Structures are given as C-alpha cells and as structure tokens.
Amino acid sequence: MNARFNLFENEIGAKFAKRFAGAGLVVQQSPLPRSTQELVALRASQINGCGWCVDMHTKEAAAAGETAVRLNLVAVWRESTVFTEAERAALALAEEGTRLADACQGVSDETWAQVRKHYDDDQIAALVALVALINAANRLAVIAHQQGGSYEPGMFAAAFD
C-alpha cells in the first residue's frame, strides 16, 4: 500500500495541517498529563487502524519516557496492571468516544463519572478535545494511506510553530 496523497505538499492541505496542529497545541499545553495524552492518542489510533498515528504516538511517548511495557499493553489495558485509575478512565473515554457507531449510548455515564472523579474541568476539556482531534487525524491519515514507520519524534514541532 502506497500513500495516495501527501496533504503536506498541497497548499490547502498544508494550511489545514497548520491550523489542525494549532488546535493540537492547545491540548499539548493543557494540564492533562503528557503521558495520558499519548496513551489516549495511541489507543484511538489502534482502534482506527491508523499506522501513521500509532507510529507517531508510540515514538513520541517513548521519547517522553514512557516504558515499553506500558506501550505494549495499551491495546489490552483492561487486562493489565500497569495503568492508574485515572489513565483507565481516560482510556475508556478514548475507546467509547472513538467507537461512537458501535454503541448507541456513546460515552457511558459510568465512564464519564470516572473521568470526572480523576480530572478537573481543564483536563476534561483537553481530554474531550484530544479524543476528537485524534479521531480526525486518524481519518485524514487512513484516507490518504499514510503508512507508519518513518516518523521521528518531534519531526513536526518546528514546522507547526
């Protein structure tokens, strides 16, 4: 499978990517822990089958100090012991917010209650925005067939400053 289209080499795509990255910067600079941000982005990307985003968020998390054990267990977080209660709440929100079409209820009241228990309003705003953004990013990359494997940590930082 080869990439169908390079959004970054197209004028409209590049403008969109810059603004999209600006929205992501709001989340990155929020009080939501960076490790939680990467775990949530990784889990949604796994669900959506986005190789580019799985590659990116695995490498960014590792570069930020995340352990290989935790990264390897994100896909099976319910069956592991390495995530905190707060991280579990965030991962549940990521899954339910990603799988909207799979559940008539969307995000369950139980999951929302767990998120409210562990995060303040600013962190929740960042978490909800992150789930929306990563799902949009997954769709962009999957539609264009962006493949994983070539991402280097921090490679977009200078381009979108």
DSSP file (Angstrom, degrees, kcal/mol; ACC not computed):
  #  RESIDUE AA STRUCTURE BP1 BP2  ACC     N-H-->O    O-->H-N    N-H-->O    O-->H-N    TCO  KAPPA ALPHA  PHI   PSI    X-CA   Y-CA   Z-CA
    1    1 A M              0   0    0      0, 0.0     2,-0.3     0, 0.0   146,-0.0   0.000 360.0 360.0 360.0 122.9    0.0    0.0    0.0
    2    2 A N        -     0   0    0      1,-0.1   144,-0.0   144,-0.0     2,-0.0  -0.758 360.0 -89.2-104.6 155.1    1.4    3.3   -1.0
    3    3 A A        -     0   0    0     -2,-0.3   142,-0.2     1,-0.1     3,-0.1  -0.364  31.0-154.5 -59.6 138.8    0.3    6.8    0.1
    4    4 A R  S    S+     0   0    0    140,-2.8     2,-0.3     1,-0.3   141,-0.2   0.808  71.8   1.0 -83.0 -32.2   -2.4    8.1   -2.1
    5    5 A F        -     0   0    0    139,-1.1     2,-0.8     5,-0.0    -1,-0.3  -0.988  59.8-133.7-160.8 140.2   -1.8   11.8   -1.4
    6    6 A N    >   -     0   0    0     -2,-0.3     3,-1.2     1,-0.2     4,-0.4  -0.868  15.9-171.3-104.2 102.2    0.5   14.0    0.6
    7    7 A L  G >  S+     0   0    0     -2,-0.8     3,-1.1     1,-0.3     7,-0.2   0.830  83.7  60.5 -59.5 -32.6   -1.6   16.6    2.4
    8    8 A F  G 3  S+     0   0    0      1,-0.3    -1,-0.3     5,-0.2     6,-0.1   0.700 101.5  52.6 -72.8 -18.8    1.6   18.4    3.4
    9    9 A E  G <  S+     0   0    0     -3,-1.2     2,-0.4     4,-0.0    -1,-0.3   0.445  95.5  82.8 -94.7  -1.0    2.7   19.1   -0.2
   10   10 A N  S <> S-     0   0    0     -3,-1.1     4,-3.2    -4,-0.4     5,-0.3  -0.853  79.4-132.7-104.5 138.9   -0.7   20.6   -1.1
   11   11 A E  H  > S+     0   0    0     -2,-0.4     4,-2.1     1,-0.2     5,-0.2   0.924 107.4  40.1 -58.8 -48.7   -1.4   24.3   -0.4
   12   12 A I  H  > S+     0   0    0      2,-0.2     4,-2.6     1,-0.2    -1,-0.2   0.929 116.9  50.2 -67.1 -44.2   -4.8   23.7    1.1
   13   13 A G  H  > S+     0   0    0      1,-0.2     4,-2.8     2,-0.2    -2,-0.2   0.895 110.9  49.4 -59.7 -41.4   -3.7   20.5    2.9
   14   14 A A  H  X S+     0   0    0     -4,-3.2     4,-2.1     2,-0.2    -1,-0.2   0.896 111.0  49.2 -67.1 -40.4   -0.7   22.4    4.4
   15   15 A K  H  X S+     0   0    0     -4,-2.1     4,-1.9    -5,-0.3    -2,-0.2   0.926 113.7  47.0 -62.5 -44.2   -2.9   25.3    5.6
   16   16 A F  H  X S+     0   0    0     -4,-2.6     4,-2.9     1,-0.2    -2,-0.2   0.931 110.5  52.0 -62.7 -45.7   -5.3   22.8    7.1
   17   17 A A  H  X S+     0   0    0     -4,-2.8     4,-2.6     1,-0.2    -1,-0.2   0.880 108.2  51.8 -60.0 -39.6   -2.5   20.8    8.8
   18   18 A K  H  X S+     0   0    0     -4,-2.1     4,-1.5     2,-0.2    -1,-0.2   0.916 113.8  42.8 -65.1 -42.9   -1.0   24.0   10.3
   19   19 A R  H  X S+     0   0    0     -4,-1.9     4,-1.7     2,-0.2    -2,-0.2   0.880 113.5  52.3 -70.5 -37.7   -4.3   25.0   11.8
   20   20 A F  H  X S+     0   0    0     -4,-2.9     4,-2.0     1,-0.2    -2,-0.2   0.911 108.8  50.5 -62.2 -43.5   -5.0   21.5   12.9
   21   21 A A  H  X S+     0   0    0     -4,-2.6     4,-1.9     1,-0.2    -1,-0.2   0.847 105.5  57.5 -64.2 -34.0   -1.6   21.4   14.6
   22   22 A G  H  X S+     0   0    0     -4,-1.5     4,-1.2     2,-0.2    -1,-0.2   0.894 105.9  48.8 -63.1 -39.6   -2.5   24.6   16.4
   23   23 A A  H  X S+     0   0    0     -4,-1.7     4,-1.2     1,-0.2     3,-0.4   0.901 110.3  51.9 -65.2 -40.0   -5.6   23.0   17.9
   24   24 A G  H  X S+     0   0    0     -4,-2.0     4,-2.6     1,-0.2    -2,-0.2   0.833 101.7  60.7 -64.1 -32.4   -3.4   20.1   19.0
   25   25 A L  H  X S+     0   0    0     -4,-1.9     4,-2.3     1,-0.2    -1,-0.2   0.844  97.4  59.0 -64.4 -33.8   -1.0   22.6   20.6
   26   26 A V  H  < S+     0   0    0     -4,-1.2    -1,-0.2    -3,-0.4    -2,-0.2   0.927 110.1  42.9 -59.0 -44.6   -3.8   23.7   22.9
   27   27 A V  H >< S+     0   0    0     -4,-1.2     3,-1.6     1,-0.2     5,-0.3   0.930 111.9  53.3 -67.3 -45.8   -4.2   20.2   24.2
   28   28 A Q  H 3< S+     0   0    0     -4,-2.6    -2,-0.2     1,-0.3    -1,-0.2   0.857 111.3  46.6 -58.1 -36.3   -0.4   19.6   24.4
   29   29 A Q  T 3< S+     0   0    0     -4,-2.3    -1,-0.3    -5,-0.2    -2,-0.2   0.383  94.7 103.3 -88.8   3.9   -0.1   22.8   26.6
   30   30 A S  S <  S-     0   0    0     -3,-1.6    93,-0.1    -4,-0.2     4,-0.1  -0.248  88.8-104.9 -78.9 171.2   -3.0   21.9   28.8
   31   31 A P  S    S+     0   0    0      0, 0.0    92,-0.1     0, 0.0    -1,-0.1   0.455  84.8 116.0 -77.9   1.3   -2.7   20.5   32.3
   32   32 A L  S    S-     0   0    0     -5,-0.3     5,-0.1    90,-0.2    -2,-0.1  -0.587  83.1-101.6 -67.7 124.6   -3.7   17.0   31.1
   33   33 A P     >  -     0   0    0      0, 0.0     4,-2.2     0, 0.0     3,-0.3  -0.166  22.2-130.5 -53.5 137.8   -0.5   14.9   31.7
   34   34 A R  H  > S+     0   0    0      1,-0.2     4,-2.4     2,-0.2     5,-0.2   0.869 107.6  55.8 -58.4 -39.5    1.5   14.3   28.6
   35   35 A S  H  > S+     0   0    0      1,-0.2     4,-2.3     2,-0.2    -1,-0.2   0.906 107.8  49.0 -62.1 -39.6    1.7   10.6   29.2
   36   36 A T  H  > S+     0   0    0     -3,-0.3     4,-2.6     2,-0.2     5,-0.2   0.907 108.8  54.0 -64.4 -41.7   -2.1   10.4   29.3
   37   37 A Q  H  X S+     0   0    0     -4,-2.2     4,-2.4     1,-0.2    -2,-0.2   0.934 111.5  44.0 -57.7 -47.3   -2.3   12.4   26.1
   38   38 A E  H  X S+     0   0    0     -4,-2.4     4,-2.6     2,-0.2    -1,-0.2   0.893 112.9  50.9 -68.6 -39.4    0.0    9.9   24.3
   39   39 A L  H  X S+     0   0    0     -4,-2.3     4,-2.5    -5,-0.2    -1,-0.2   0.919 112.7  46.6 -63.5 -43.1   -1.8    6.8   25.7
   40   40 A V  H  X S+     0   0    0     -4,-2.6     4,-2.4     2,-0.2     5,-0.3   0.930 113.8  47.7 -64.1 -46.5   -5.2    8.2   24.6
   41   41 A A  H  X S+     0   0    0     -4,-2.4     4,-2.0    -5,-0.2    -2,-0.2   0.897 113.0  49.6 -62.6 -39.9   -3.9    9.1   21.1
   42   42 A L  H  X S+     0   0    0     -4,-2.6     4,-2.2    -5,-0.2    -2,-0.2   0.927 110.7  48.8 -64.6 -44.9   -2.3    5.7   20.8
   43   43 A R  H  X S+     0   0    0     -4,-2.5     4,-2.3     1,-0.2    -2,-0.2   0.934 112.4  46.7 -64.9 -45.6   -5.4    3.8   21.8
   44   44 A A  H  X S+     0   0    0     -4,-2.4     4,-2.2     1,-0.2    -1,-0.2   0.904 112.3  52.0 -61.6 -39.5   -7.7    5.6   19.5
   45   45 A S  H  X>S+     0   0    0     -4,-2.0     5,-2.4    -5,-0.3     4,-0.5   0.865 107.9  51.6 -66.0 -36.3   -5.2    5.2   16.7
   46   46 A Q  H ><5S+     0   0    0     -4,-2.2     3,-1.0     2,-0.2    -1,-0.2   0.938 110.4  48.5 -62.6 -46.7   -5.1    1.5   17.3
   47   47 A I  H 3<5S+     0   0    0     -4,-2.3    -2,-0.2     1,-0.3    -1,-0.2   0.898 113.7  46.8 -60.3 -41.4   -8.8    1.2   17.2
   48   48 A N  H 3<5S-     0   0    0     -4,-2.2    -1,-0.3    -5,-0.2    -2,-0.2   0.478 109.2-122.6 -83.2  -2.3   -9.0    3.2   13.9
   49   49 A G  T <<5 +     0   0    0     -3,-1.0     2,-1.0    -4,-0.5    -3,-0.2   0.856  52.8 159.4  66.7  35.5   -6.2    1.2   12.3
   50   50 A C     >< -     0   0    0     -5,-2.4     4,-2.5     1,-0.2     5,-0.2  -0.775  19.5-177.5 -97.6  97.5   -4.0    4.2   11.7
   51   51 A G  H  > S+     0   0    0     -2,-1.0     4,-2.5     1,-0.2    98,-0.2   0.878  82.1  54.1 -60.4 -40.9   -0.4    3.0   11.2
   52   52 A W  H  > S+     0   0    0     94,-0.9     4,-2.5    96,-0.2    -1,-0.2   0.935 113.2  41.7 -59.9 -47.7    0.9    6.6   10.8
   53   53 A C  H  > S+     0   0    0      2,-0.2     4,-2.8     1,-0.2     5,-0.3   0.854 112.6  53.0 -73.3 -35.2   -0.6    7.7   14.1
   54   54 A V  H  X S+     0   0    0     -4,-2.5     4,-2.1    -9,-0.2     5,-0.3   0.936 112.2  47.2 -61.9 -45.0    0.3    4.5   16.0
   55   55 A D  H  X S+     0   0    0     -4,-2.5     4,-2.1    -5,-0.2    -2,-0.2   0.946 114.9  46.4 -58.7 -50.4    3.9    5.0   14.9
   56   56 A M  H  X S+     0   0    0     -4,-2.5     4,-2.8     1,-0.2     5,-0.2   0.943 116.1  41.8 -60.1 -51.8    3.9    8.7   15.9
   57   57 A H  H  X S+     0   0    0     -4,-2.8     4,-1.9     1,-0.2    -1,-0.2   0.805 112.9  53.1 -75.7 -28.0    2.3    8.4   19.3
   58   58 A T  H  X S+     0   0    0     -4,-2.1     4,-2.3    -5,-0.3    -1,-0.2   0.937 114.9  42.2 -65.2 -46.4    4.3    5.3   20.2
   59   59 A K  H  X S+     0   0    0     -4,-2.1     4,-2.5    -5,-0.3    -2,-0.2   0.888 114.5  49.7 -70.3 -39.6    7.6    7.1   19.4
   60   60 A E  H  X S+     0   0    0     -4,-2.8     4,-1.5    -5,-0.2    -1,-0.2   0.916 112.4  48.6 -64.4 -41.6    6.5   10.3   21.0
   61   61 A A  H  <>S+     0   0    0     -4,-1.9     5,-2.8    -5,-0.2    -2,-0.2   0.926 112.5  47.8 -64.0 -44.3    5.5    8.5   24.2
   62   62 A A  H ><5S+     0   0    0     -4,-2.3     3,-1.6     1,-0.2    -2,-0.2   0.907 109.9  52.6 -62.9 -41.6    8.8    6.6   24.3
   63   63 A A  H 3<5S+     0   0    0     -4,-2.5    -1,-0.2     1,-0.3    -2,-0.2   0.807 106.9  53.7 -64.2 -28.3   10.8    9.8   23.7
   64   64 A A  T 3<5S-     0   0    0     -4,-1.5    -1,-0.3    -3,-0.2    -2,-0.2   0.407 131.4 -93.1 -86.8   2.0    8.9   11.4   26.6
   65   65 A G  T < 5S+     0   0    0     -3,-1.6    -3,-0.2     1,-0.3    -2,-0.1   0.490  71.1 152.7 104.4   4.0    9.9    8.4   28.9
   66   66 A E      < -     0   0    0     -5,-2.8    -1,-0.3    -6,-0.2     2,-0.1  -0.413  45.8-114.9 -66.7 143.7    7.0    6.1   28.6
   67   67 A T     >  -     0   0    0      1,-0.1     4,-2.2    -2,-0.1     5,-0.2  -0.440   9.2-125.5 -82.6 154.3    8.0    2.4   29.1
   68   68 A A  H  > S+     0   0    0      1,-0.2     4,-2.7     2,-0.2     5,-0.2   0.865 110.0  58.9 -63.2 -36.7    7.9   -0.3   26.5
   69   69 A V  H  > S+     0   0    0      2,-0.2     4,-1.2     1,-0.2    -1,-0.2   0.946 108.8  42.7 -59.6 -49.1    5.7   -2.4   28.9
   70   70 A R  H  > S+     0   0    0      1,-0.2     4,-0.6     2,-0.2     3,-0.4   0.909 114.6  50.4 -66.0 -41.5    3.0    0.2   29.1
   71   71 A L  H >< S+     0   0    0     -4,-2.2     3,-0.8     1,-0.2     4,-0.4   0.904 110.4  50.3 -62.9 -40.2    3.1    1.0   25.4
   72   72 A N  H 3< S+     0   0    0     -4,-2.7    -1,-0.2     1,-0.2     3,-0.2   0.739 112.4  47.9 -69.2 -22.5    2.8   -2.7   24.6
   73   73 A L  H >< S+     0   0    0     -4,-1.2     3,-1.1    -3,-0.4    -1,-0.2   0.429  80.1  95.9-100.7   0.7   -0.2   -3.1   26.9
   74   74 A V  G X< S+     0   0    0     -3,-0.8     3,-1.4    -4,-0.6    -1,-0.2   0.907  82.6  55.4 -56.5 -42.7   -2.3   -0.1   25.7
   75   75 A A  G 3  S+     0   0    0     -4,-0.4    -1,-0.3     1,-0.3     3,-0.1   0.737 119.7  32.5 -64.2 -21.7   -4.3   -2.3   23.4
   76   76 A V  G X  S+     0   0    0     -3,-1.1     3,-1.6     1,-0.1    -1,-0.3  -0.204  75.4 142.1-125.5  40.6   -5.2   -4.6   26.3
   77   77 A W  G X   +     0   0    0     -3,-1.4     3,-1.3     1,-0.3     6,-0.2   0.791  68.4  59.4 -58.6 -31.6   -5.3   -2.0   29.1
   78   78 A R  G 3  S+     0   0    0      1,-0.3    -1,-0.3    -4,-0.2    -2,-0.1   0.810 106.9  48.1 -66.6 -27.9   -8.3   -3.7   30.8
   79   79 A E  G <  S+     0   0    0     -3,-1.6     2,-0.3    -6,-0.2    -1,-0.3   0.025 104.1  77.3-101.5  25.9   -6.3   -6.9   31.2
   80   80 A S    <   -     0   0    0     -3,-1.3     3,-0.2    -6,-0.1   -10,-0.0  -0.875  63.9-146.3-133.3 166.4   -3.1   -5.3   32.6
   81   81 A T  S    S+     0   0    0     -2,-0.3    -4,-0.1     1,-0.1    -3,-0.1   0.274  78.0  87.1-112.5   8.6   -1.9   -3.8   35.9
   82   82 A V  S    S+     0   0    0     -5,-0.1     2,-0.4   -13,-0.1    -1,-0.1   0.405  70.2  82.0 -97.7   3.2    0.3   -1.0   34.7
   83   83 A F  S    S-     0   0    0     -6,-0.2    -3,-0.0    -3,-0.2     2,-0.0  -0.874  73.2-125.0-112.5 143.1   -2.2    1.8   34.3
   84   84 A T     >  -     0   0    0     -2,-0.4     4,-2.4     1,-0.1     5,-0.2  -0.251  31.0-105.8 -73.5 166.9   -3.5    4.1   37.0
   85   85 A E  H  > S+     0   0    0      1,-0.2     4,-2.1     2,-0.2     5,-0.1   0.895 123.3  52.0 -59.9 -39.6   -7.3    4.5   37.7
   86   86 A A  H  > S+     0   0    0      2,-0.2     4,-2.2     1,-0.2    -1,-0.2   0.925 109.8  47.8 -63.8 -44.5   -7.1    8.0   36.1
   87   87 A E  H  > S+     0   0    0      1,-0.2     4,-2.7     2,-0.2    -1,-0.2   0.880 109.6  53.8 -63.8 -37.7   -5.4    6.5   33.0
   88   88 A R  H  X S+     0   0    0     -4,-2.4     4,-2.4     2,-0.2    -1,-0.2   0.902 107.9  50.0 -62.9 -40.8   -8.0    3.8   32.8
   89   89 A A  H  X S+     0   0    0     -4,-2.1     4,-2.2     2,-0.2    -2,-0.2   0.922 112.5  47.3 -62.7 -43.6  -10.8    6.4   32.9
   90   90 A A  H  X S+     0   0    0     -4,-2.2     4,-2.4     2,-0.2    -2,-0.2   0.897 112.3  49.2 -65.5 -40.8   -9.1    8.3   30.1
   91   91 A L  H  X S+     0   0    0     -4,-2.7     4,-2.4     2,-0.2    -1,-0.2   0.880 110.2  51.1 -67.2 -37.7   -8.6    5.1   28.0
   92   92 A A  H  X S+     0   0    0     -4,-2.4     4,-2.8     2,-0.2     5,-0.3   0.919 111.0  48.6 -64.0 -42.5  -12.2    4.2   28.5
   93   93 A L  H  X S+     0   0    0     -4,-2.2     4,-2.9     1,-0.2     5,-0.2   0.917 110.6  51.7 -62.3 -42.5  -13.3    7.6   27.3
   94   94 A A  H  X S+     0   0    0     -4,-2.4     4,-1.3     2,-0.2    -2,-0.2   0.927 112.8  44.9 -60.1 -45.1  -11.0    7.3   24.3
   95   95 A E  H  X S+     0   0    0     -4,-2.4     4,-2.4     2,-0.2     3,-0.2   0.947 117.1  42.8 -65.3 -48.5  -12.4    4.0   23.4
   96   96 A E  H  < S+     0   0    0     -4,-2.8    -2,-0.2     1,-0.2    -1,-0.2   0.869 115.1  50.1 -68.7 -35.0  -16.1    5.0   23.8
   97   97 A G  H  < S+     0   0    0     -4,-2.9     3,-0.4    -5,-0.3    -1,-0.2   0.739 114.8  45.2 -72.6 -22.6  -15.5    8.3   22.1
   98   98 A T  H  < S+     0   0    0     -4,-1.3     3,-0.3    -5,-0.2     2,-0.3   0.817 111.2  51.7 -85.8 -35.9  -13.8    6.6   19.2
   99   99 A R    >X  +     0   0    0     -4,-2.4     3,-1.3     1,-0.2     4,-0.7  -0.200  65.6 137.8 -97.1  42.4  -16.4    3.8   18.8
  100  100 A L  G >4 S+     0   0    0     -3,-0.4     3,-0.8    -2,-0.3     6,-0.3   0.863  71.8  52.3 -56.4 -38.8  -19.5    6.0   18.7
  101  101 A A  G 34 S+     0   0    0     -3,-0.3    -1,-0.3     1,-0.2    -2,-0.1   0.697 104.3  58.3 -73.1 -17.4  -21.0    4.0   15.9
  102  102 A D  G <4 S+     0   0    0     -3,-1.3     2,-0.4     1,-0.2    -1,-0.2   0.618 108.0  44.7 -87.1 -13.2  -20.6    0.8   17.9
  103  103 A A    X<  -     0   0    0     -3,-0.8     3,-1.0    -4,-0.7    -1,-0.2  -0.990  65.4-149.2-137.7 127.3  -22.6    1.9   20.9
  104  104 A C  T 3  S+     0   0    0     -2,-0.4    -1,-0.1     1,-0.2    -4,-0.0   0.738  99.0  54.3 -66.6 -20.7  -26.0    3.6   20.9
  105  105 A Q  T 3  S-     0   0    0      1,-0.3     2,-0.4    -3,-0.0    -1,-0.2   0.630  87.8-156.1 -89.2 -13.7  -25.1    5.4   24.1
  106  106 A G  S <  S+     0   0    0     -3,-1.0     2,-0.5    -6,-0.3    -1,-0.3  -0.608  71.3  11.7  71.6-130.6  -21.8    7.0   23.1
  107  107 A V  S    S-     0   0    0     -2,-0.4   -14,-0.1   -10,-0.1   -15,-0.0  -0.699  91.4-125.4 -81.3 125.8  -19.8    7.6   26.2
  108  108 A S     >  -     0   0    0     -2,-0.5     4,-2.4     1,-0.1     5,-0.2  -0.267  11.0-121.3 -71.5 156.3  -21.4    5.8   29.2
  109  109 A D  H  > S+     0   0    0      2,-0.2     4,-2.5     1,-0.2     5,-0.2   0.856 114.3  56.5 -62.3 -36.0  -22.4    7.6   32.4
  110  110 A E  H  > S+     0   0    0      2,-0.2     4,-1.9     1,-0.2    -1,-0.2   0.932 108.9  44.4 -62.8 -46.5  -20.1    5.2   34.2
  111  111 A T  H  > S+     0   0    0      1,-0.2     4,-2.3     2,-0.2    -2,-0.2   0.922 113.1  51.4 -64.1 -43.5  -17.1    6.2   32.2
  112  112 A W  H  X S+     0   0    0     -4,-2.4     4,-2.7     1,-0.2    -2,-0.2   0.901 108.0  52.4 -60.7 -40.7  -18.0    9.9   32.4
  113  113 A A  H  X S+     0   0    0     -4,-2.5     4,-1.8     1,-0.2    -1,-0.2   0.892 109.4  49.4 -62.6 -39.6  -18.2    9.6   36.2
  114  114 A Q  H  X S+     0   0    0     -4,-1.9     4,-1.4     2,-0.2    -1,-0.2   0.897 110.7  49.8 -66.6 -39.9  -14.8    8.0   36.3
  115  115 A V  H  X S+     0   0    0     -4,-2.3     4,-2.0     1,-0.2     3,-0.4   0.934 111.3  49.1 -62.3 -45.8  -13.4   10.8   34.2
  116  116 A R  H  < S+     0   0    0     -4,-2.7    -1,-0.2     1,-0.2    -2,-0.2   0.836 108.0  56.0 -62.6 -32.9  -15.0   13.4   36.5
  117  117 A K  H  < S+     0   0    0     -4,-1.8    -1,-0.2    -5,-0.2    -2,-0.2   0.849 118.6  30.1 -66.5 -35.1  -13.5   11.6   39.5
  118  118 A H  H  < S+     0   0    0     -4,-1.4     2,-0.4    -3,-0.4    -2,-0.2   0.604 115.1  52.8-106.0 -14.5   -9.9   11.9   38.3
  119  119 A Y     <  -     0   0    0     -4,-2.0     2,-0.1    -5,-0.1    -1,-0.1  -0.941  67.8-132.1-129.9 146.7   -9.7   15.0   36.2
  120  120 A D     >  -     0   0    0     -2,-0.4     4,-2.6     1,-0.1     5,-0.2  -0.306  43.9 -90.4 -84.3 177.1  -10.6   18.7   36.7
  121  121 A D  H  > S+     0   0    0      1,-0.2     4,-2.6     2,-0.2     5,-0.2   0.872 125.8  49.9 -60.2 -40.3  -12.6   20.8   34.2
  122  122 A D  H  > S+     0   0    0      1,-0.2     4,-2.0     2,-0.2    -1,-0.2   0.902 112.8  47.2 -66.4 -39.5   -9.5   22.0   32.2
  123  123 A Q  H  > S+     0   0    0      2,-0.2     4,-2.5     1,-0.2    -2,-0.2   0.879 111.9  50.7 -68.1 -37.3   -8.1   18.4   31.9
  124  124 A I  H  X S+     0   0    0     -4,-2.6     4,-2.9     2,-0.2     5,-0.3   0.920 108.7  51.3 -66.3 -42.7  -11.6   17.1   30.8
  125  125 A A  H  X S+     0   0    0     -4,-2.6     4,-2.3     1,-0.2    -2,-0.2   0.924 113.1  46.1 -58.6 -43.3  -11.8   19.8   28.2
  126  126 A A  H  X S+     0   0    0     -4,-2.0     4,-2.6     2,-0.2    -2,-0.2   0.895 112.6  50.6 -65.9 -40.3   -8.4   18.8   26.9
  127  127 A L  H  X S+     0   0    0     -4,-2.5     4,-2.3     2,-0.2    -2,-0.2   0.919 112.0  45.8 -65.7 -44.7   -9.3   15.1   27.0
  128  128 A V  H  X S+     0   0    0     -4,-2.9     4,-2.0     2,-0.2    -2,-0.2   0.928 114.8  48.2 -63.9 -44.7  -12.5   15.6   25.1
  129  129 A A  H  X S+     0   0    0     -4,-2.3     4,-2.9    -5,-0.3    -2,-0.2   0.901 110.4  52.8 -62.5 -40.3  -10.7   17.8   22.5
  130  130 A L  H  X S+     0   0    0     -4,-2.6     4,-3.1     2,-0.2     5,-0.3   0.921 107.4  50.2 -62.2 -45.0   -7.9   15.2   22.2
  131  131 A V  H  X S+     0   0    0     -4,-2.3     4,-1.7     1,-0.2    -1,-0.2   0.918 114.1  45.8 -60.9 -42.2  -10.3   12.3   21.5
  132  132 A A  H  X S+     0   0    0     -4,-2.0     4,-1.9     2,-0.2    -2,-0.2   0.929 115.2  46.8 -65.0 -45.2  -12.0   14.4   18.8
  133  133 A L  H  X S+     0   0    0     -4,-2.9     4,-2.9     1,-0.2    -2,-0.2   0.916 111.4  48.9 -65.6 -44.7   -8.7   15.6   17.3
  134  134 A I  H  X S+     0   0    0     -4,-3.1     4,-2.7     1,-0.2    -1,-0.2   0.881 110.3  52.0 -67.8 -34.2   -7.0   12.1   17.2
  135  135 A N  H  X S+     0   0    0     -4,-1.7     4,-1.9    -5,-0.3    -1,-0.2   0.904 111.7  46.8 -66.2 -38.6  -10.0   10.6   15.6
  136  136 A A  H  X S+     0   0    0     -4,-1.9     4,-2.3     2,-0.2    -2,-0.2   0.922 112.6  49.8 -65.9 -43.2   -9.9   13.3   12.9
  137  137 A A  H  X S+     0   0    0     -4,-2.9     4,-2.5     1,-0.2     5,-0.2   0.904 108.7  53.3 -62.3 -41.2   -6.2   12.8   12.4
  138  138 A N  H  X S+     0   0    0     -4,-2.7     4,-2.8     1,-0.2     5,-0.2   0.921 109.2  48.9 -58.8 -44.1   -6.7    9.1   12.1
  139  139 A R  H  X S+     0   0    0     -4,-1.9     4,-2.5     2,-0.2     5,-0.3   0.910 110.1  50.7 -65.8 -41.8   -9.3    9.6    9.4
  140  140 A L  H  X S+     0   0    0     -4,-2.3     4,-1.9     1,-0.2    -1,-0.2   0.947 115.6  42.2 -58.5 -48.4   -7.0   12.0    7.5
  141  141 A A  H  <>S+     0   0    0     -4,-2.5     5,-2.8     2,-0.2     4,-0.5   0.885 115.4  48.2 -70.2 -38.9   -4.1    9.6    7.6
  142  142 A V  H ><5S+     0   0    0     -4,-2.8     3,-0.8    -5,-0.2    -1,-0.2   0.923 111.4  50.0 -68.2 -43.3   -6.2    6.4    6.8
  143  143 A I  H 3<5S+     0   0    0     -4,-2.5    -2,-0.2    -5,-0.2    -1,-0.2   0.908 116.4  41.8 -60.5 -41.9   -8.0    8.1    3.9
  144  144 A A  T 3<5S-     0   0    0     -4,-1.9  -140,-2.8    -5,-0.3  -139,-1.1   0.471 111.0-123.4 -84.7  -1.5   -4.7    9.2    2.4
  145  145 A H  T < 5 +     0   0    0     -3,-0.8     2,-0.5    -4,-0.5    -3,-0.2   0.877  40.4 179.0  59.9  41.8   -3.0    5.9    3.2
  146  146 A Q      < -     0   0    0     -5,-2.8   -94,-0.9    -6,-0.1     2,-0.2  -0.642  18.7-144.5 -72.0 125.1   -0.2    7.4    5.2
  147  147 A Q        -     0   0    0     -2,-0.5     3,-0.4   -96,-0.2     2,-0.1  -0.631   4.9-121.9 -96.0 150.5    1.9    4.5    6.4
  148  148 A G  S    S+     0   0    0     -2,-0.2   -96,-0.2     1,-0.2   -97,-0.1  -0.426  77.1  69.5 -81.2 161.5    3.6    4.1    9.7
  149  149 A G  S    S+     0   0    0    -98,-0.2    -1,-0.2   -97,-0.2   -97,-0.0   0.011  82.8  69.2 124.7 -27.1    7.3    3.5   10.1
  150  150 A S        +     0   0    0     -3,-0.4    -2,-0.1     2,-0.0     2,-0.1   0.485  65.5 119.0-103.3  -2.4    9.0    6.7    9.1
  151  151 A Y        -     0   0    0    -99,-0.1    -3,-0.0     1,-0.0    -2,-0.0  -0.381  43.4-163.1 -68.8 140.3    8.0    9.1   11.9
  152  152 A E    >   -     0   0    0     -2,-0.1     3,-2.1   -93,-0.0     4,-0.2  -0.986  34.6 -96.7-119.9 133.2   10.8   10.6   14.1
  153  153 A P  T 3  S+     0   0    0      0, 0.0   -96,-0.0     0, 0.0   -97,-0.0  -0.188 107.1   8.4 -52.0 132.9    9.9   12.1   17.4
  154  154 A G  T >> S+     0   0    0      1,-0.1     3,-1.2     3,-0.0     4,-0.5   0.498  84.0 134.8  78.6   5.2    9.5   15.9   17.2
  155  155 A M  T <4 S+     0   0    0     -3,-2.1     4,-0.3     1,-0.3     3,-0.1   0.734  75.3  41.1 -64.8 -21.5    9.6   16.0   13.4
  156  156 A F  T 3> S+     0   0    0     -4,-0.2     4,-1.6     1,-0.1    -1,-0.3   0.523  88.5  93.4 -99.7  -5.8    6.7   18.3   13.1
  157  157 A A  T <4 S+     0   0    0     -3,-1.2     3,-0.3     1,-0.2     4,-0.3   0.912  91.6  38.3 -56.3 -49.4    7.5   20.6   16.1
  158  158 A A  T >< S+     0   0    0     -4,-0.5     3,-0.8     1,-0.2    -1,-0.2   0.850 112.1  58.3 -72.0 -34.0    9.4   23.2   14.0
  159  159 A A  T 34 S+     0   0    0     -4,-0.3    -1,-0.2     1,-0.2    -2,-0.2   0.798 113.1  37.7 -67.6 -28.3    7.1   23.0   11.0
  160  160 A F  T 3<        0   0    0     -4,-1.6    -1,-0.2    -3,-0.3    -2,-0.2   0.234 360.0 360.0-112.5  14.0    4.0   24.0   13.1
  161  161 A D    <         0   0    0     -3,-0.8    -1,-0.2    -4,-0.3    -2,-0.1   0.471 360.0 360.0 -74.6 360.0    5.4   26.6   15.5
